[in-house]
Amino acid sequence: MTRFRWIFVLLGILSAALAVRFALRFPWTGTLDAIADADWLLLAAASVANLASLVAKGWAWHLLLRPAAPHRWQTAQAGTFVGAAVNSVSVSVSGEAARVQLAASRDGVPIGAAIWSLVWCRVIEAVALVLFLAAALAMIPTDGWLTRMEIGAWVILAVLALLTVFGAWPRLVALVPAAWRPPLHGPTGILEPSRLVAPLALAVVSWVAQWVTYHWALVATHVSTSAAVSLVALVMANIGGIFRITPGNVGVLQASLVLGMLAFHIPEDQALAAGLTLQAVQVLPVLAIGVALVGAQGLRSFATKRAESAGAA
């Protein structure tokens, strides 16, 4: 074994030991009781909010991709739901690869254009998250580090606004390799702000729907929650799931929620119960829709084609 493999083995052993210790010491009885007493009607409403978030996300992708590769709105939506379903059973960028493959197979969308449209989707979603956090934190009572987060969000928005006012975006886009620009921004490669307004608005709607999903899932499991708690849970879960190291971020989502809620003195068993029910709300309906769209075999096929899409790009 090489030195680096030994490092990975040691990290694996350490992770397994910590997992066993966590499993033995965790108050599982309280978690199971909280799940059993959950408000299933409210969880159903949270599921609808999660689906609405995906519709807004798919619509934003459709608007960004349409100028480079004409396609149907339904194809972008199907790709988004299938991608989310694949992410629930696979890791890394499998879901994004599934979106690319489906758009290419159904409407002949060039793989390169589809991939770079998803890259710009990520950029838009990041800006939308900052805008969403700034507005949400301004509307709810905050103190301590939440206030600092609000100030940071407004500072970032101010910087972005100044870059727009002083026309800095064309110069920044010019630094991007030319091969990346034409598929989305025309022959000049200049970013057109007017084309980003609608995708940005839809991305904000998607974040709001996610916030509602988290809040209703927490309330359904009788967690002593507030708008601030559910907002922190949303941010922590997305930070923890950036690299998607487990299928559907199972375990990572729950650990992120437990860590985030500890700051609000919420018991670990209640936080874990909320994380488990939230995972079910986000995964089960999306998996059902994904299977309805392409079948179980289709989901497995898409999950194995991420390398092919990356190589084509």
Phi and psi in degrees as a GROMACS rama.xvg file:
@    title "Ramachandran Plot"
@    xaxis  label "Phi"
@    yaxis  label "Psi"
@TYPE xy
-75.1735  166.713  THR-2
-58.6281  -40.4085  ARG-3
-68.5812  -34.3015  PHE-4
-66.6971  -38.0831  ARG-5
-60.8475  -37.6453  TRP-6
-61.9523  -44.2469  ILE-7
-65.7818  -37.7411  PHE-8
-63.3897  -45.3311  VAL-9
-62.5753  -42.1208  LEU-10
-63.3972  -37.8871  LEU-11
-64.5919  -42.9005  GLY-12
-63.5817  -43.9094  ILE-13
-62.4772  -42.7143  LEU-14
-63.0635  -41.6154  SER-15
-64.2201  -40.5569  ALA-16
-64.2694  -41.5087  ALA-17
-65.934  -38.2232  LEU-18
-64.8396  -42.3178  ALA-19
-64.3001  -43.5021  VAL-20
-61.523  -41.4339  ARG-21
-63.3318  -43.646  PHE-22
-64.925  -35.896  ALA-23
-76.0249  -31.1402  LEU-24
-98.1093  -12.2715  ARG-25
-75.4901  142.482  PHE-26
-78.4853  77.3132  PRO-27
-66.5979  -29.5487  TRP-28
-59.8415  -45.9013  THR-29
-62.9713  -36.2732  GLY-30
-64.7584  -47.4452  THR-31
-65.4455  -37.5899  LEU-32
-64.1116  -40.4355  ASP-33
-65.2726  -38.2314  ALA-34
-68.2295  -41.8188  ILE-35
-63.7026  -32.6671  ALA-36
-92.0982  9.03228  ASP-37
-64.4043  151.099  ALA-38
-84.6075  99.1485  ASP-39
-70.3779  -26.9401  TRP-40
-66.7635  -41.3834  LEU-41
-68.8385  -34.3264  LEU-42
-65.5877  -35.061  LEU-43
-64.4995  -40.7316  ALA-44
-63.7576  -38.2809  ALA-45
-63.7215  -36.2576  ALA-46
-63.8755  -41.1495  SER-47
-63.2973  -41.2598  VAL-48
-62.6618  -38.4898  ALA-49
-64.7552  -40.194  ASN-50
-65.2306  -38.0648  LEU-51
-63.0208  -37.1327  ALA-52
-61.264  -42.3048  SER-53
-67.811  -36.5496  LEU-54
-61.5929  -45.0798  VAL-55
-63.1718  -39.2534  ALA-56
-63.9402  -44.8159  LYS-57
-65.8176  -36.2131  GLY-58
-65.199  -41.8121  TRP-59
-61.6443  -41.9592  ALA-60
-62.6573  -41.9362  TRP-61
-57.6082  -44.3665  HIS-62
-68.3268  -34.6987  LEU-63
-74.0954  -34.9347  LEU-64
-84.1797  -28.0943  LEU-65
-54.8598  -44.5139  ARG-66
-63.6549  -30.4266  PRO-67
-86.236  -32.9694  ALA-68
-148.623  98.8038  ALA-69
-55.4565  134.417  PRO-70
-159.175  171.44  HIS-71
-86.3679  146.931  ARG-72
-57.9652  -39.3403  TRP-73
-63.2983  -32.9638  GLN-74
-67.3473  -42.3352  THR-75
-63.1289  -39.5305  ALA-76
-66.5923  -45.1989  GLN-77
-61.2986  -42.7729  ALA-78
-62.3279  -39.2865  GLY-79
-65.5998  -43.9709  THR-80
-70.8298  -40.2776  PHE-81
-65.1749  -40.2551  VAL-82
-61.6316  -42.1247  GLY-83
-64.9265  -37.6606  ALA-84
-66.3515  -41.6816  ALA-85
-63.922  -39.8433  VAL-86
-60.9722  -24.8707  ASN-87
-75.426  -18.5289  SER-88
-122.828  2.30755  VAL-89
-138.832  -171.347  SER-90
-129.037  179.373  VAL-91
57.4774  -134.132  SER-92
-99.2343  24.8062  VAL-93
-59.098  -40.7443  SER-94
-64.2433  -41.9551  GLY-95
-64.7741  -40.1551  GLU-96
-62.3795  -37.4863  ALA-97
-64.6608  -39.6977  ALA-98
-60.8407  -43.5756  ARG-99
-63.1857  -47.5719  VAL-100
-62.3294  -41.9349  GLN-101
-67.7211  -43.0729  LEU-102
-62.787  -37.4625  ALA-103
-69.3516  -40.229  ALA-104
-76.1239  -34.2856  SER-105
-86.3728  -41.2016  ARG-106
-123.964  11.5681  ASP-107
65.7543  29.2415  GLY-108
-69.9529  127.412  VAL-109
-57.7465  135.442  PRO-110
-61.0888  -40.3128  ILE-111
-60.7955  -46.0974  GLY-112
-63.4542  -39.8517  ALA-113
-64.2611  -42.5108  ALA-114
-64.9017  -46.2174  ILE-115
-72.7844  -25.4695  TRP-116
-65.7571  -35.375  SER-117
-69.9191  -33.9962  LEU-118
-61.064  -45.8292  VAL-119
-68.6478  -29.9149  TRP-120
-59.6061  -42.3843  CYS-121
-61.8933  -40.9418  ARG-122
-63.1041  -46.7124  VAL-123
-61.809  -42.1243  ILE-124
-63.4793  -36.4007  GLU-125
-66.3639  -43.8149  ALA-126
-64.8338  -40.4997  VAL-127
-63.0302  -35.9342  ALA-128
-63.8631  -42.7457  LEU-129
-62.8301  -44.549  VAL-130
-63.4066  -43.006  LEU-131
-62.2181  -45.7612  PHE-132
-64.1247  -42.1795  LEU-133
-60.5959  -45.4054  ALA-134
-70.313  -43.327  ALA-135
-65.1938  -44.8591  ALA-136
-68.8308  -23.6784  LEU-137
-74.2849  -21.9512  ALA-138
-95.3076  -17.5671  MET-139
-114.539  153.279  ILE-140
-63.9826  130.66  PRO-141
-133.724  158.059  THR-142
-157.171  169.57  ASP-143
59.1069  -130.959  GLY-144
-70.6701  -22.5773  TRP-145
-66.6297  -36.9482  LEU-146
-64.3102  -40.4409  THR-147
-65.5432  -35.1396  ARG-148
-64.1052  -41.9435  MET-149
-61.6439  -45.3732  GLU-150
-61.7958  -43.1563  ILE-151
-60.6817  -40.7074  GLY-152
-63.3263  -42.9724  ALA-153
-67.2932  -34.6911  TRP-154
-64.2303  -44.1633  VAL-155
-61.7126  -42.8593  ILE-156
-63.0257  -38.8203  LEU-157
-63.2129  -42.0192  ALA-158
-63.1456  -44.3133  VAL-159
-61.9669  -40.0605  LEU-160
-64.194  -42.1845  ALA-161
-64.6303  -39.964  LEU-162
-61.4927  -35.8605  LEU-163
-71.9872  -45.459  THR-164
-61.0242  -40.9934  VAL-165
-90.1833  10.2608  PHE-166
63.3678  36.0899  GLY-167
-82.3032  -18.7151  ALA-168
-61.4065  -44.2007  TRP-169
-56.8941  -38.0903  PRO-170
-69.3132  -36.7076  ARG-171
-69.1891  -41.0182  LEU-172
-64.1892  -31.9971  VAL-173
-62.9953  -21.7434  ALA-174
-76.7093  -17.5514  LEU-175
-76.6275  138.146  VAL-176
-49.6664  136.574  PRO-177
-58.2082  -31.6946  ALA-178
-64.8163  -20.1329  ALA-179
-87.8329  -18.1999  TRP-180
-89.1907  -49.0393  ARG-181
-54.2393  -39.4721  PRO-182
-58.7385  -25.1532  PRO-183
-114.614  -22.413  LEU-184
-129.304  21.499  HIS-185
79.3737  177.118  GLY-186
-63.5642  -26.2106  PRO-187
-80.2011  -19.6089  THR-188
72.0189  11.7829  GLY-189
-86.2407  131.533  ILE-190
-69.857  125.862  LEU-191
-100.538  105.87  GLU-192
-55.7946  -34.4605  PRO-193
-62.2971  -26.9927  SER-194
-81.0031  -9.42557  ARG-195
-100.372  -9.1171  LEU-196
-63.4094  -50.9408  VAL-197
-65.1408  -47.598  ALA-198
-59.0507  -37.965  PRO-199
-64.6283  -43.0692  LEU-200
-62.3315  -41.9587  ALA-201
-66.7762  -36.0571  LEU-202
-65.4112  -37.7783  ALA-203
-64.2795  -43.4404  VAL-204
-58.5875  -40.2292  VAL-205
-61.7934  -42.6961  SER-206
-65.9943  -39.4806  TRP-207
-62.1712  -43.7532  VAL-208
-63.5081  -36.3977  ALA-209
-65.0693  -40.4864  GLN-210
-60.1184  -44.5298  TRP-211
-62.2016  -41.2012  VAL-212
-57.7328  -49.7709  THR-213
-63.1291  -44.6517  TYR-214
-63.8351  -45.9424  HIS-215
-66.755  -35.2925  TRP-216
-66.3321  -38.7543  ALA-217
-68.0878  -44.1649  LEU-218
-63.8091  -37.659  VAL-219
-63.4029  -28.6495  ALA-220
-96.3784  14.9362  THR-221
62.9557  30.36  HIS-222
-74.6402  138.087  VAL-223
-72.9817  85.4847  SER-224
-113.822  172.08  THR-225
-148.958  175.765  SER-226
-59.6796  -36.9959  ALA-227
-67.5374  -40.5607  ALA-228
-63.1947  -47.8384  VAL-229
-65.9145  -32.6505  SER-230
-67.203  -44.5357  LEU-231
-63.3309  -40.134  VAL-232
-60.4895  -42.2494  ALA-233
-61.3303  -47.8227  LEU-234
-64.0926  -45.9098  VAL-235
-62.5948  -41.769  MET-236
-64.5916  -39.1009  ALA-237
-72.9708  -34.6195  ASN-238
-66.8283  -45.2717  ILE-239
-66.0064  -25.2533  GLY-240
-100.352  14.8209  GLY-241
-57.0593  -44.0075  ILE-242
-94.6362  -6.01989  PHE-243
47.4768  64.6209  ARG-244
-86.0915  -8.89514  ILE-245
-130.974  154.248  THR-246
-58.4045  123.301  PRO-247
65.7214  12.7656  GLY-248
58.7722  29.4486  ASN-249
-61.0704  131.432  VAL-250
91.102  -47.159  GLY-251
-66.865  -43.5022  VAL-252
-60.5057  -47.119  LEU-253
-64.9815  -42.3305  GLN-254
-63.4401  -39.5111  ALA-255
-63.606  -42.0924  SER-256
-66.2407  -41.4473  LEU-257
-61.5658  -44.5079  VAL-258
-64.4398  -42.4044  LEU-259
-65.8669  -37.1037  GLY-260
-80.9626  -19.7045  MET-261
-60.2404  -30.8966  LEU-262
-64.9346  -20.8989  ALA-263
-105.492  13.7758  PHE-264
61.5262  34.738  HIS-265
-89.5226  129.584  ILE-266
-55.2795  146.84  PRO-267
-61.1536  -39.6315  GLU-268
-65.6466  -38.569  ASP-269
-67.0248  -40.9182  GLN-270
-63.8793  -41.1003  ALA-271
-67.2573  -40.1054  LEU-272
-60.2277  -42.6438  ALA-273
-62.3622  -40.5898  ALA-274
-65.028  -39.9984  GLY-275
-67.8701  -44.2455  LEU-276
-68.422  -37.2037  THR-277
-61.2124  -41.8347  LEU-278
-60.3212  -42.954  GLN-279
-63.3137  -41.2193  ALA-280
-61.819  -38.8079  VAL-281
-81.944  -28.8904  GLN-282
-97.6571  -49.6939  VAL-283
-61.5908  -49.8268  LEU-284
-63.2664  -37.262  PRO-285
-67.621  -39.7818  VAL-286
-61.8938  -41.2813  LEU-287
-62.628  -42.778  ALA-288
-66.3379  -41.5374  ILE-289
-60.6673  -44.0288  GLY-290
-64.5375  -38.8884  VAL-291
-63.7113  -32.3659  ALA-292
-79.5722  -44.2963  LEU-293
-128.445  -4.62655  VAL-294
83.8662  160.34  GLY-295
-63.1441  -40.1618  ALA-296
-64.5363  -36.9403  GLN-297
-63.6214  -40.4993  GLY-298
-62.4243  -43.1329  LEU-299
-63.96  -38.0812  ARG-300
-65.3426  -45.2638  SER-301
-62.459  -35.7041  PHE-302
-66.4494  -21.8781  ALA-303
-98.3043  0.797596  THR-304
-104.538  11.4741  LYS-305
-65.0417  -34.5148  ARG-306
-65.7368  -37.8851  ALA-307
-61.946  -43.4716  GLU-308
-65.765  -43.3803  SER-309
-62.6867  -39.9687  ALA-310
-66.2953  -38.3763  GLY-311
-63.3885  -36.0501  ALA-312
